[in-house]
Amino acid sequence: MNTRHLVAVLLVGSISANGWAAEFQERPTRPSIPTSPNTAVVSFVSKMLAEHPQVKAAQFAANASQSLQSAAAKPLYNPELDFEL
């Protein structure tokens, strides 16, 4: 057997041995995340977001733009009066 074949066999053997050994290594476990949220924290954050001045300003701006958009979509009522002399 020439040296190229020997190197190839050793290389393939070491790669497959490393892959085989990696399958049996114990994987680290992640800590479990609680599924029920802390209601005190959720209510506090919701209250703070509702009362924050920048959030209120953004809500007012969004409402204003929606009102302008709906007003622009309505037809303009402009009656004409005709008089004959």
N, C-alpha and C positions, 0 to 999 in steps of 0.2 A: 504494500500500500504506500502510495507516495505521500509526501508531506501535506499537499493541498487537501487530500481526502481526510487525513488525520485531523487537520485544523478544522475542517468543516464539520466533522463528526463531533469533535470536542465543543465547538461553538453551539451547534444545535442541541447537544446534550445539556450544556450549561443553561441555555435559554429555557428549555423545557423544564429543567429541574427547578429553576427559579420561579417559573409560572406555577408549577405544581405545588411548591412550598407556599407560595403566596395565597393559594386557595385555602389552605388550612390555618393560616394565621388568624388570630382573633381580631375582629374589627372593633374599633372603639364604638361604644354606644353613646347616642346623644341623650342629654337629659330630657325627660318628658316635660312637655309644655302643658300647663293646666288648661283644660278645655272650657271651664267656666270662668268668665271674666270677673274681676273684682268690681262689684257694682258701685262701690264708693268712688273708686278712681274713675270709672266710666261716667258717672253722674257729675263729678267735679269737672272733668275735661269738657263734657258737653255744656255745662253751665258757663265755663270760662269762654268757650268758643262762641256761644250765643251772645255773651255780653261784651265781647272784645270790640273796641271802636273800629278797628280796621276791617273786621269781618262785617260789622254792621254797614260800614261805608260801601264795601264791595257788594253787599246784598242790595242796598238802595240803588247803586249804580246799575246793577243787573236788572232790577225791576224797572228802572227808568228807561233803559234801552229796550226792554221788552214792550213797554207801553208805547214808546215811539214807533217801534216796528209794527205793532198792531194798528196804531193810528194811521201809519203810512199805507197800510194795506187796504184801508177802507176807502171807498170812492168819495170824492169830494162833491158835496151837495152845493151847487151854486145855481139857484134859479135865475132866469132872465125875465125881465119885464119888457114887453113891447108896447109902445104907444103909437097910435096913428093920429096925426093931426089933420 
